[in-house]
Amino acid sequence: MANSKYEYVKSYGVEDEIFLPNLIVVRIDGCDFQRFAEMHEFEKPNDEVALNLMNSSAVSVSEEFPDIVFSYGFSDEYSFVFKKTSKFHQRRARF
C-alpha cells in the first residue's frame, strides 16, 4: 500500500499502543485441541506426554523471546508475560 492511491487508509487506523506500566500478556489457545487429543489418544484428564509436549513448547517460546519473564499453562492454553519495559511488537495491542 506504500506510495499508492490507497495510502490514505492508514489515516483511519487506531493507535493501540499498550502504555507503561501495563504488562503485555500473550495468550495462545489450542485450536480444536479435543480433536488433536483424540487423534493422538491422550489419556484423560492429564496425559503425561501431552503435558511434557506443551511445557517443552513453552520453554522454547520463552527461550526465543528473552523479554518473557513468566509463562503459565491452563487446559489447552499458555500465557506469556513480558517485561514491563518490553518493546515486543512495538507494544501494539493487536497483530
SULGI-V405521 format. One record per pair of residues at least 12 apart in sequence whose ideal C-beta (glycine too) atoms are under 10 Angstrom apart, sorted by the first residue. I is the first residue (numbers start at 1). J is the second residue. D is the distance in whole Angstrom. If there is no record, write none. Layout:
i: {I	I}
j: {J	J}
d: {D	D}
This chain:
i: {14	14	15	15	16	16	16	16	17	17	17	17	18	18	18	18	18	18	18	18	19	20	20	20	20	21	21	22	22	22	23	23	23	23	23	23	23	24	24	24	24	24	24	24	24	24	24	24	24	24	24	25	25	25	25	25	25	25	26	26	26	26	26	26	26	26	26	26	26	26	27	27	27	27	27	28	28	28	28	28	28	28	28	28	28	29	29	29	29	29	30	30	30	30	30	31	32	33	33	33	33	33	34	36	36	37	37	40	50	51	54	54	54	54	54	55	55	55	57	57	58	58	58	58	58	58	59	61	61	62	62	65	65	65	65	66	66	66	67	67	67	67	67	67	67	67	67	68	68	68	68	68	68	69	69	69	69	69	70	70}
j: {93	94	92	93	91	92	93	94	90	91	92	93	82	86	88	89	90	91	92	93	91	84	85	86	91	84	85	84	91	93	69	70	81	82	83	84	86	67	68	80	81	82	83	84	86	87	88	89	91	92	93	70	71	72	79	80	81	82	61	65	68	71	78	79	80	81	82	88	89	95	74	77	78	79	80	57	58	61	71	73	76	77	78	79	80	75	76	77	78	79	54	75	76	77	78	76	76	50	54	75	76	77	76	50	76	50	76	53	76	73	73	75	76	77	78	71	73	78	73	78	71	72	73	78	79	80	71	78	80	78	80	80	82	86	88	82	83	86	80	81	82	83	84	85	86	87	88	80	81	82	83	86	88	81	82	83	84	86	82	83}
d: {9	9	9	10	9	5	4	6	7	5	6	7	10	9	9	9	10	5	7	6	8	6	8	10	8	6	9	8	9	10	9	9	6	7	8	6	9	8	9	9	7	4	8	9	6	10	6	8	7	10	9	9	10	10	6	7	5	7	9	9	9	9	9	7	5	8	7	8	9	10	10	6	7	5	8	9	9	8	10	10	9	6	5	8	8	9	7	4	8	9	9	8	3	6	9	9	9	9	10	8	4	9	8	9	8	7	8	9	9	8	6	10	8	9	7	9	7	9	9	8	5	8	6	5	9	8	8	8	6	10	7	7	8	9	7	10	9	9	9	10	5	5	10	8	4	8	6	5	7	6	8	8	9	6	7	5	9	9	9	10}
